[in-house]
Amino acid sequence: MSSKNLKSKSLKNISSLIQKESRTAVLFVHTVAENMNMQITDIRCLDYLMDVNSATAGDLAKITGLTTGATTAMIDRLEKTKFVKRETDPTDRRKIIITFINKNFRRSNIATNFFEKNIPKLLNTYTSKEQELIKDWNEKLISLFKNEIKRIKNIK
């Protein structure tokens, strides 16, 4: 087999593995949400809020892909279970600010525990140079996904 064919086969194998990883990650989040009696979008929203602490309802709609009505329902669920609080933006009363308040969620969240324990272990099996490559790869893949999401939304 020529080196060109080997490279093509290798790229197909890597692409297939990326698709498998993506499917497995979706199944993992679904399983975590199911275990916690929550919806996937609720878990994703809380994950985002743990990173940024506060966001507008519009920001949450964007990162979850939900409509404004579905976002309101999600916020209602999260507020009812004391994961978030909802406040009017002091500079613009039309905006609602959602703030993550349940610090115990981080400890009880299976997904957070998984990432905090297992990902560093896995990354430590690579050299610093390889870790930089993994970081670069993930940043570029995130960018590809974001650009494709924008492209797909513009098809309508």
N, C-alpha and C positions, 0 to 999 in steps of 0.2 A: 504494500500500500504506500502511495506517495506521501510525502510530508504534508502536502496540501490537503489530502484526504484525511490524514490523521488529525490535523488541526481542525478541520471541519467537523469530524466525528467528536472530537474533544469539546468543541464549542456547543454542539448539540447536547452532549452529556451534561455539561455545566448548566445550560439553559433548562434542561429537564430537572436537574437538581434544584434550581432556583424556584421553579414552579412547585415542586414537591414541598420545599421549605415554606413557601407562601401558603399553600393549602394546609400544611400542618400547623402553621402559626394561627391561621383563622380558626381551625378546629380547636387549638389550645385555648384561645380567647373565648370561644363559644362554650367550651367545657368549664372554664373558670366562671363565666357568667352564670351558667346553669347551676353550678355548685353553690354560688352565692345568691341564687334566686334573683338574679338581675338580668337585664337585657345587655346584649353586646355593646350597644351604643352607650349605655350607662357606664360600663366598665371603661370604654374608650374615653368618655368625657372625664371621668374621675382621674384616669391616667394623665390626661392632658392638664387638668387642673392641679394635679400634684406637681407638675413641672412649672406651671406659670402662676399658681395660687389663685388668681382671679382672671376672669374674662367676661366679655359681654355675651349676652344671649346670642347675638349675631355671630360672634367668633365661634361659639359652640356649635351653631348650625353649620358653619363652614367646615369645621374639622370633623364633624360626624356625618355630614352629607344629608342631614335631616331637614325637612321643611320647618318653617317657623312654628307652625302648630305642633308638630311632633317634638320640636326642641322644647317648647313650653311644657308639654306633657312629661318629657324626660326630666326637666328641671323640677317640676312638681314632685315627681317620684323621688328624686335625690334630696329635695328639701324635706319631704315627709319623713325620710329615713335618716335625717340629720347628717347627711354627707356634705351638704352645701347650704349656704345662706344666700338669699336674693336681696339686693339692695338697689335703690335708685342711684344712678350716677349723679354725684353732687354737682357736676358741671353741665350735665345734660339730662334733665328729668325724663326724656324719652327713652334713654338707654337703661338697661338693667344690667347690673354687675353681679356675676355669680362667683362666690368665693368658696374655695374648698376649706371645710372646717373640721372634718373628722380625721384627726391625725391617727386614730386607731385603725383606719382603713388600710393605711400603708402596711401595718404589721399583719393584718388579717388577710390581705389580698394575696392570693396564691400566685398570681402573675407577677406581682412586685417581688415577692419572696424568690420566685424562680429566677427572675432576671438579676436580682441583687446577689444571689448565691452562685448561680451556675454560669452566667455569662463571664464574670471575672475569672473564674476557674478555667473556662474554655480559652479565653483570650490569653491567659498566662501560659498556655502551651505553645504560643507563638512568640517569635522574637519581636523586639520593638519595631523593627523595620516591617515585619509582616503585619503587625498591629496597625501601623500607619497605612499599609495597603488595604487592610480590611476597613479601616475608617474611611479612606478615600472611596473605596468601592461602595460603601453604604451611603455616603453623601451623594455620590453620583446616581445611585439607584433611586434614592428618595427624589432627587431632582427629575429623573426620568418619569417616575410615577406621577409627580405633581404636574409635569407638563402634559402627560397623557390624559390625566383627569381633566385639565383645562380644555384640551383638544376635544375630548369626548363630549364635554358639556356644551361646547360650541357647535356640535353637529346638529342639535335640535333645531 
